[in-house]
């Protein structure tokens, strides 16, 4: 921001030139800010593992697609539920029938001329039981022209009809269990889509955690390689100085230099692995290529813990894939319900009653509805040929349910095995970490001792480099054991849907 000694009010007092100067300064300051922001370095985002998960849930494109699928299922529910929305109908028709001849001015020359206008308003409901009611009000206007002794004669009449119709299926299609089937399916589809979202969420969380741990492991390996390189540089400098002083043979300088180059290669290799791990993490996060990602330092990472004694039971209760299969079984049962209904013949009951009035004007026809009528009937329909189509549909629905039952059984067995294996891996990972820590401490003590022996001239620079390599390998083994323990915890959290 550019600060001046002139307020807006005083600038106005100084005249139009001051106003133009203020505008110019404002434009220039905005231009400088934009240029600075445009030329600023790429943003660096330090992320903890929980922040990485939250970022991925917001930006990962594949996960966002699962939300679209859920929205489509919700819209499909709205579509099916609309079957019970009341319906309004408006109808208007006009017709003319002339027999004989008409003049150019549409005047009757011979025969008859009949004109009618029909209008109708209707309102209908469909109920969950399958009952349907329709209320209608209609009006007709008729004009009739003819020639009586070569003299035109015109007649007009109005009629109104008030009617109520009722229909109900008595066999096929009877009852809410059939009529509501479309809504039941749509409701289950929404629930399936929700479990699919939960499943996609669990997979994404697990994928991000594993990618993050791989990046942590690569970063720690890079750190070990950097320390190893620093040690090799110090050893080379020390060895070179001793060779120049005549305290060591020249071949030891060559060995120290060779070890230095080897560790430079190890560092470059570790840096490349870290960059690839970050790129894999960026892909899962849905982050832009220009967004620099820097994972948080250290390995202070924890995942939700699962009670090992109840892990299998929790997996059966909380796993979204199990819940989805159960919902698919429910949907198959709805299909079986419809298939069973299709085996029945059709028997429909229809009825209606109405009032009709006639007069020479419209309102008079409404007042004089003296004519009453009613009707009632049954319509029976049965397919010939054994109804094989309905039977095939019924058998297919039964097979679909049996198939899902077998899938549930197989999935249950797989879930039990996966959780059991994950618990075994978790125990092994804890034991490996204990062993690797012990090995690292032993390697550190041995490394300190070998450094003292090198100072005393009891070992060569090449020997010390080998011992230093063993110590680096012990460091990497301890890092890997810690990562594997975290990976085992992340897998168990995923398998039991623990968050």
C-alpha positions in Angstrom: 0.0 0.0 0.0 1.2 3.5 -0.8 0.8 6.1 2.0 0.6 9.8 1.3 0.2 12.8 3.5 -2.9 13.9 1.6 -6.3 12.6 2.6 -9.1 12.2 0.1 -10.7 15.4 1.4 -7.6 17.5 1.1 -6.8 16.1 -2.3 -10.2 17.3 -3.5 -9.4 20.7 -2.1 -6.2 20.9 -4.0 -8.1 20.5 -7.2 -8.6 18.3 -10.1 -4.8 17.8 -10.6 -4.5 16.2 -7.2 -7.5 13.9 -8.0 -5.8 12.7 -11.2 -2.5 12.2 -9.3 -4.4 10.0 -6.7 -6.0 7.9 -9.4 -2.6 7.5 -11.1 -0.9 6.4 -7.8 -3.8 3.9 -7.2 -3.4 2.4 -10.6 0.4 2.1 -10.3 0.2 0.6 -6.9 -2.3 -2.0 -8.1 -0.1 -2.8 -11.1 2.9 -3.2 -8.8 1.0 -5.6 -6.5 -0.2 -7.6 -9.4 3.2 -7.9 -10.9 4.7 -8.9 -7.6 2.0 -11.6 -7.1 2.5 -12.8 -10.6 6.3 -13.0 -10.2 6.2 -14.5 -6.7 7.6 -18.0 -6.2 5.3 -21.0 -6.3 3.4 -21.5 -3.0 4.9 -24.0 -0.7 2.3 -26.0 1.3 3.7 -27.8 4.4 1.2 -30.6 5.1 0.7 -32.9 8.0 -0.9 -36.3 7.1 -4.3 -35.1 8.4 -4.0 -31.9 6.3 -3.1 -34.0 3.3 -6.2 -36.1 3.8 -8.4 -33.1 4.2 -6.9 -31.5 1.0 -7.5 -34.7 -1.0 -11.1 -35.0 0.1 -11.7 -31.5 -1.2 -9.7 -31.6 -4.5 -9.3 -35.2 -5.6 -11.3 -35.5 -8.9 -12.2 -39.2 -8.6 -13.6 -38.7 -5.1 -15.6 -35.7 -6.3 -17.2 -37.9 -9.0 -18.6 -40.1 -6.3 -20.5 -37.1 -5.0 -22.0 -36.6 -8.5 -23.2 -40.2 -8.6 -24.9 -39.6 -5.2 -26.6 -36.5 -6.5 -27.8 -38.4 -9.6 -29.3 -41.1 -7.3 -31.1 -38.4 -5.3 -32.5 -36.9 -8.4 -33.7 -40.4 -9.5 -35.5 -40.6 -6.2 -37.3 -37.3 -6.8 -38.3 -38.6 -10.3 -39.8 -41.8 -8.9 -41.5 -40.0 -6.0 -43.2 -37.7 -8.5 -45.6 -40.5 -9.5 -47.8 -39.6 -6.6 -47.9 -35.9 -7.4 -51.4 -34.8 -8.4 -52.0 -34.0 -12.0 -53.9 -31.1 -13.5 -55.3 -31.3 -17.1 -56.8 -28.7 -19.3 -58.3 -29.6 -22.7 -59.8 -27.4 -25.5 -61.1 -28.6 -28.8 -63.1 -27.0 -31.6 -64.6 -28.6 -34.7 -66.8 -27.6 -37.7 -68.8 -29.9 -40.0 -70.6 -28.5 -43.0 -72.8 -30.4 -45.5 -73.9 -28.6 -48.6 -72.3 -25.4 -49.7 -70.9 -22.2 -48.2 -70.5 -18.8 -49.7 -67.2 -16.9 -49.9 -68.3 -15.3 -46.6 -68.9 -18.7 -45.0 -72.6 -18.3 -45.2 -74.7 -21.4 -45.5 -76.1 -21.9 -49.0 -77.5 -25.4 -48.6 -77.3 -28.4 -46.1 -76.3 -28.0 -42.5 -73.4 -26.4 -40.6 -72.5 -27.6 -37.1 -69.8 -26.0 -34.9 -68.7 -27.3 -31.5 -66.3 -26.1 -28.8 -65.3 -28.6 -26.1 -63.4 -27.6 -22.9 -62.4 -29.8 -20.0 -60.6 -29.4 -16.7 -59.3 -32.4 -14.8 -57.5 -33.1 -11.6 -56.2 -36.7 -10.8 -54.5 -38.4 -7.9 -52.6 -41.7 -7.6 -52.4 -43.2 -4.1 -49.7 -45.6 -2.8 -52.4 -48.3 -2.6 -52.8 -48.1 -6.4 -56.2 -46.4 -6.2 -56.7 -43.6 -8.7 -59.2 -40.8 -8.5 -60.0 -38.3 -11.2 -62.3 -35.2 -10.9 -63.3 -33.4 -14.1 -65.5 -30.5 -15.2 -66.4 -30.2 -18.9 -68.3 -27.8 -21.0 -69.6 -28.0 -24.6 -70.9 -25.3 -26.8 -72.8 -26.4 -30.0 -74.2 -24.2 -32.7 -76.3 -25.7 -35.5 -77.3 -23.9 -38.7 -79.7 -25.1 -41.4 -82.1 -23.8 -44.0 -85.8 -23.9 -43.4 -87.7 -22.8 -46.5 -84.5 -21.2 -47.8 -84.3 -19.2 -44.6 -81.3 -19.7 -42.4 -82.1 -21.0 -38.9 -79.6 -21.1 -36.1 -79.7 -23.1 -32.9 -77.3 -23.0 -29.9 -76.9 -25.1 -26.9 -74.6 -25.5 -23.9 -73.9 -28.6 -21.8 -71.8 -29.1 -18.6 -70.6 -32.3 -17.1 -69.3 -32.9 -13.6 -67.7 -36.3 -13.2 -65.8 -38.4 -10.7 -63.9 -41.5 -11.7 -62.3 -44.2 -9.5 -60.2 -47.2 -10.4 -58.3 -49.8 -8.5 -56.2 -52.9 -9.4 -57.4 -56.0 -7.5 -54.7 -58.5 -8.5 -51.6 -57.4 -10.3 -50.4 -54.0 -9.2 -52.5 -54.1 -6.0 -51.2 -52.6 -2.8 -48.4 -50.2 -1.7 -45.8 -53.0 -1.8 -46.0 -52.9 -5.6 -46.9 -49.2 -6.2 -44.1 -48.0 -3.9 -41.5 -50.3 -5.5 -40.0 -47.6 -7.7 -39.6 -45.3 -4.7 -38.2 -48.2 -2.6 -35.6 -48.9 -5.3 -34.7 -45.3 -5.6 -34.3 -45.0 -1.8 -32.0 -48.0 -1.8 -30.0 -46.6 -4.7 -29.4 -43.4 -2.7 -28.2 -45.5 0.2 -26.0 -47.5 -2.1 -24.5 -44.3 -3.5 -23.8 -43.1 0.0 -22.0 -46.2 0.9 -20.1 -45.9 -2.4 -19.0 -42.4 -1.3 -17.9 -43.8 2.1 -16.0 -46.5 0.4 -14.3 -44.1 -2.0 -13.5 -41.9 1.0 -11.9 -44.8 2.9 -9.9 -45.8 -0.1 -8.7 -42.2 -0.7 -7.8 -41.7 3.0 -5.8 -44.9 2.9 -4.1 -44.1 -0.4 -3.1 -40.6 0.8 -1.8 -42.0 4.1 0.3 -44.6 2.3 1.6 -42.1 -0.2 2.4 -39.7 2.6 4.3 -42.5 4.5 6.3 -43.3 1.3 7.2 -39.7 1.1 8.3 -39.6 4.7 10.4 -42.7 4.2 12.0 -41.2 1.1 12.7 -38.0 3.0 14.3 -39.8 5.9 16.3 -41.9 3.5 17.5 -38.7 1.9 18.5 -37.4 5.3 20.5 -40.5 6.1 22.2 -40.2 2.7 23.0 -36.6 3.3 24.5 -37.4 6.7 26.5 -40.3 5.2 27.8 -38.0 2.5 28.8 -35.4 5.1 30.7 -38.1 7.0 32.4 -39.3 3.8 33.4 -35.7 3.0 34.9 -35.2 6.5 36.7 -38.6 6.2 38.1 -37.7 2.8 39.4 -34.3 4.1 40.9 -35.9 7.2 42.5 -38.8 5.2 43.9 -36.4 2.5 45.5 -34.3 5.2 47.1 -37.4 6.8 48.3 -38.6 3.4 49.9 -35.3 2.7 51.5 -35.3 6.2 52.9 -38.8 5.4 50.8 -40.4 8.2 48.8 -42.6 5.8 49.5 -44.4 2.6 48.1 -42.7 -0.6 45.8 -45.6 -1.4 43.7 -44.7 1.6 43.0 -41.3 0.1 41.8 -43.0 -3.1 39.5 -45.3 -1.0 38.1 -42.3 0.8 37.5 -40.5 -2.4 35.7 -43.5 -3.9 33.5 -43.8 -0.9 32.7 -40.1 -1.3 31.5 -40.5 -4.9 29.4 -43.6 -3.9 27.6 -41.6 -1.3 27.0 -38.7 -3.7 25.3 -41.2 -6.0 23.3 -42.5 -3.0 22.1 -39.0 -2.2 21.1 -38.3 -5.8 19.2 -41.6 -5.9 17.4 -40.8 -2.6 16.5 -37.3 -3.8 15.0 -38.8 -6.9 12.9 -41.2 -4.9 11.7 -38.4 -2.7 10.6 -36.4 -5.7 8.7 -39.3 -7.2 7.0 -39.9 -3.8 5.9 -36.3 -3.7 4.6 -36.5 -7.2 2.5 -39.6 -6.3 1.2 -37.7 -3.3 0.4 -34.7 -5.4 -1.6 -36.8 -7.8 -3.8 -38.2 -5.0 -4.2 -34.8 -3.5 -5.4 -33.4 -6.8 -2.9 -30.5 -6.4 -1.9 -28.3 -9.3 1.6 -29.1 -10.7 2.9 -25.6 -9.8 1.9 -26.1 -6.1 5.0 -27.0 -4.2 4.4 -29.7 -1.5 6.5 -30.0 1.6 5.5 -32.6 4.1 5.9 -31.8 7.8 9.3 -32.6 9.4 9.7 -35.5 11.7 7.8 -38.8 12.1 5.4 -37.8 14.8 2.5 -39.5 13.0 -0.5 -41.4 14.6 -3.5 -43.1 13.1 -6.8 -44.1 14.8 -6.2 -47.2 16.9 -8.4 -50.2 16.7 -9.2 -52.6 19.6 -7.6 -55.8 18.3 -10.2 -58.0 20.2 -13.1 -56.3 18.5 -11.5 -55.5 15.1 -13.3 -58.3 13.2 -16.7 -57.4 14.6 -16.1 -53.8 13.9 -15.2 -54.5 10.3 -18.4 -56.4 9.8 -20.4 -53.6 11.2 -18.6 -50.6 9.7 -17.3 -51.7 6.3 -19.1 -49.8 3.5 -18.6 -52.7 1.0 -20.5 -55.0 3.3 -23.2 -52.4 3.7 -23.4 -51.9 0.0 -23.9 -55.6 -0.7 -26.7 -55.8 1.9 -28.4 -52.9 0.2 -28.1 -54.6 -3.1 -29.7 -57.6 -1.6 -32.6 -55.4 -0.4 -33.0 -54.0 -3.9 -33.0 -57.5 -5.4 -35.8 -58.3 -2.9 -37.8 -55.4 -4.3 -37.2 -56.8 -7.8 -38.4 -60.2 -6.6 -41.5 -58.5 -5.2 -42.3 -57.0 -8.6 -41.5 -60.2 -10.4 -43.9 -62.1 -8.1 -46.6 -59.6 -8.8 -46.2 -60.0 -12.5 -47.2 -63.6 -12.3 -50.7 -62.5 -11.3 -53.4 -61.8 -13.9 -54.8 -58.3 -14.2 -58.1 -57.5 -12.6 -59.1 -53.9 -12.5 -62.1 -52.2 -11.0 -63.4 -49.0 -12.6 -66.3 -46.8 -11.6 -67.6 -43.4 -12.2 -70.5 -41.1 -11.6 -71.5 -37.8 -13.2 -74.0 -35.0 -13.5 -74.9 -33.3 -16.7 -76.8 -30.1 -17.4 -78.0 -28.5 -20.7 -79.3 -25.0 -21.4 -79.1 -22.2 -23.9 -76.3 -20.5 -21.9 -73.3 -21.8 -20.1 -74.2 -20.8 -16.5 -77.7 -22.2 -17.0 -76.2 -25.6 -17.9 -74.2 -25.5 -14.6 -77.3 -24.7 -12.5 -79.5 -27.3 -14.2 -77.4 -30.5 -13.8 -80.5 -32.7 -13.6 -79.1 -35.7 -15.5 -77.3 -38.3 -13.3 -75.3 -41.2 -14.5 -73.0 -43.9 -13.0 -71.0 -46.9 -14.2 -68.9 -49.7 -12.7 -67.0 -52.5 -14.3 -64.3 -55.1 -14.1 -61.5 -55.8 -16.6 -59.8 -59.1 -16.5 -56.6 -59.8 -18.5 -54.5 -62.9 -18.5 -51.6 -63.7 -20.9 -51.9 -66.9 -22.9 -49.0 -69.3 -23.3 -48.2 -69.9 -19.6 -46.9 -66.4 -18.8 -43.3 -67.5 -19.5 -41.9 -64.0 -19.5 -43.1 -63.4 -15.9 -41.8 -66.7 -14.8 -38.3 -66.0 -16.3 -38.3 -62.7 -14.6 -39.2 -64.3 -11.3 -36.4 -66.9 -11.6 -33.9 -64.2 -12.5 -34.8 -62.2 -9.4 -34.4 -65.3 -7.2 -31.0 -66.1 -8.8 -29.9 -62.5 -8.2 -30.7 -62.8 -4.5 -28.9 -66.1 -4.2 -25.8 -64.6 -6.0 -25.7 -61.7 -3.6 -26.0 -64.0 -0.6 -22.9 -65.9 -1.9 -21.1 -62.7 -2.4 -21.8 -61.7 1.1 -20.5 -65.0 2.4 -17.3 -64.7 0.3 -16.8 -61.1 1.4 -17.3 -62.0 5.0 -14.6 -64.7 4.8 -12.3 -62.3 3.0 -12.9 -59.5 5.6 -12.2 -61.9 8.4 -8.9 -63.0 6.7 -7.9 -59.5 5.9 -8.4 -58.2 9.4 -6.7 -61.2 10.9 -3.7 -60.8 8.6 -3.6 -57.1 9.4 -3.5 -57.8 13.1 -0.6 -60.3 12.5 1.2 -57.7 10.5 0.7 -55.1 13.2 2.2 -57.4 15.8 5.1 -58.3 13.5 5.7 -54.6 12.7 5.9 -53.8 16.4 8.4 -56.6 16.9 10.5 -55.5 13.9 10.6 -51.9 15.2 11.9 -53.2 18.6 14.6 -55.3 16.9 15.6 -52.5 14.5 16.0 -50.0 17.4 18.2 -52.5 19.2 20.2 -53.0 16.0 20.6 -49.3 15.4 21.9 -48.7 18.9 24.4 -51.6 18.4 25.5 -50.1 15.1 26.0 -46.7 16.6 28.2 -48.1 19.4 30.2 -50.1 16.9 30.6 -47.0 14.6 31.9 -44.9 17.5 34.4 -47.7 18.4 35.6 -48.0 14.8 36.1 -44.3 14.5 38.5 -44.5 17.5 40.3 -47.5 15.9 40.7 -45.4 12.7 42.2 -42.5 14.7 44.6 -45.0 16.2 45.5 -46.3 12.8 44.1 -49.8 13.4 41.8 -49.8 10.4 41.9 -48.1 7.0 39.6 -45.4 5.6 38.0 -48.0 3.4 37.2 -50.1 6.5 35.7 -47.2 8.2 33.5 -46.4 5.2 32.2 -50.0 5.3 31.3 -49.6 8.9 29.7 -46.3 8.2 27.7 -47.9 5.5 26.5 -50.6 7.9 25.4 -47.8 10.3 23.5 -46.0 7.6 21.8 -49.3 6.7 20.8 -49.7 10.4 19.3 -46.2 10.3 17.4 -47.0 7.2 16.1 -50.3 8.7 14.9 -48.4 11.8 13.1 -45.8 9.6 11.6 -48.6 7.5 10.4 -50.4 10.6 8.7 -47.3 11.8 7.1 -46.7 8.5 5.9 -50.3 8.2 4.3 -50.0 11.7 2.4 -46.9 10.6 1.4 -48.6 7.4 0.0 -51.6 9.4 -2.0 -49.2 11.6 -3.3 -47.4 8.5 -4.3 -50.6 6.9 -6.1 -51.8 10.0 -7.9 -48.5 10.3 -9.1 -48.9 6.7 -10.2 -52.5 7.1 -12.3 -51.6 10.1 -13.4 -48.2 8.8 -12.0 -46.5 11.9 -11.4 -43.2 10.3 
